[in-house]
Amino acid sequence: MLLLRRVGAAALLIQGGVHLQQYLDGFSAISVIGPLFLLNAVSSVGLAVWLLKSDAVAPLGASIALLAGSLVSLFLARTTGLFGYVSAGYGVSEVLAIIFESIGVVSLGIAAVTRHRSRAPA
């Protein structure tokens, strides 16, 4: 399970880095979305550290929520819009975010299920 947490932490850091790069590359000027990108980047670092320092289930759930929320937000921004922001197409940054958010959700989801099953009464 430590390997899955490490993979999840790495995915968090990479997608957080993508959000930080996007924030610095112009998203900082977009109302609501810009601050959310910065919050994502900062939260990703905190969650990655928490995942690696704790065996608790809370960092798994919080990390999955951030990653899944980021995926849903990206797709909403490309379809119906999100907080008044609508974007078209998928560039390298968006593809990287989708890949690493997906890897994070899957690895941490498996870690959460495995943790739950290993602690369940027989």
Secondary structure, DSSP 8 states (H G I E B T S, - for coil): -HHHHHHHHHHHHHHHHHHHHHHHTTGGGSTTHHHHHHHHHHHHHHHHHHHHH---SHHHHHHHHHHHHHHHHHHHHHTT-BTTB---S--HHHHHHHHHHHHHHHHHHHHHHHHHHHHS--
